[in-house]
Amino acid sequence: MVSKLKDLISICFFFLIKDNEKTFTEILFYGEENNLFIWNIITFLFIDFLSSNYILATIITYILNLVSIIYLY
């Protein structure tokens, strides 16, 4: 009886604990992976088309990707 009660308390504590640091939600994109991928491809292709320099396009795409990720969080 006591072990079942301890198991029940530990299960309740696991589900009721508050994640103040948001460690679980920071690793997820909430289903936005396709949108972020398409955004990165379009940005890369547009900058590459304008500058004809894929290294510059990669750097600018990386910077804009960081900005978009910061904006989502």
C-alpha positions in Angstrom: 0.0 0.0 0.0 2.8 2.4 0.9 4.8 1.7 -2.2 1.7 2.3 -4.4 1.1 5.6 -2.7 4.7 6.6 -3.2 4.5 5.7 -6.9 1.3 7.7 -7.2 2.9 10.7 -5.6 5.9 10.5 -7.8 3.8 10.3 -10.9 1.7 13.3 -9.8 4.8 15.3 -9.0 6.2 14.5 -12.4 3.1 15.8 -14.2 2.6 18.8 -12.0 6.2 20.1 -11.9 6.5 23.5 -13.5 9.3 23.9 -16.1 10.4 27.5 -15.4 13.5 27.2 -17.6 11.4 25.9 -20.5 14.0 23.3 -21.3 11.5 21.1 -23.2 10.0 23.9 -25.3 13.3 25.4 -26.4 14.2 22.2 -28.3 11.0 22.2 -30.3 9.9 24.3 -33.3 6.2 23.5 -32.7 5.7 22.2 -36.2 7.4 25.1 -37.9 10.3 23.0 -39.4 9.0 23.1 -42.9 8.4 26.9 -42.8 11.9 27.5 -41.4 13.4 25.2 -44.1 11.5 26.9 -46.9 12.5 30.4 -45.5 16.2 29.3 -45.5 16.1 28.0 -49.0 14.2 31.0 -50.4 16.6 33.4 -48.6 19.7 31.5 -49.8 18.5 31.4 -53.4 17.4 35.0 -53.5 20.8 36.3 -52.1 22.7 33.9 -54.4 20.7 35.2 -57.4 21.4 38.8 -56.5 25.1 38.5 -55.6 26.2 35.4 -57.5 28.2 34.5 -54.4 27.1 31.4 -52.5 29.4 32.1 -49.6 27.8 35.5 -49.0 24.4 33.9 -49.4 25.3 31.3 -46.8 26.4 33.9 -44.3 23.4 36.1 -44.8 21.1 33.1 -44.6 22.7 32.0 -41.4 22.3 35.5 -39.8 18.7 35.8 -40.9 18.0 32.3 -39.5 19.4 33.3 -36.1 17.1 36.4 -36.2 14.0 34.3 -37.1 14.7 31.8 -34.4 15.1 34.6 -31.8 11.9 36.1 -33.0 10.0 32.8 -32.6 11.1 32.6 -28.9 
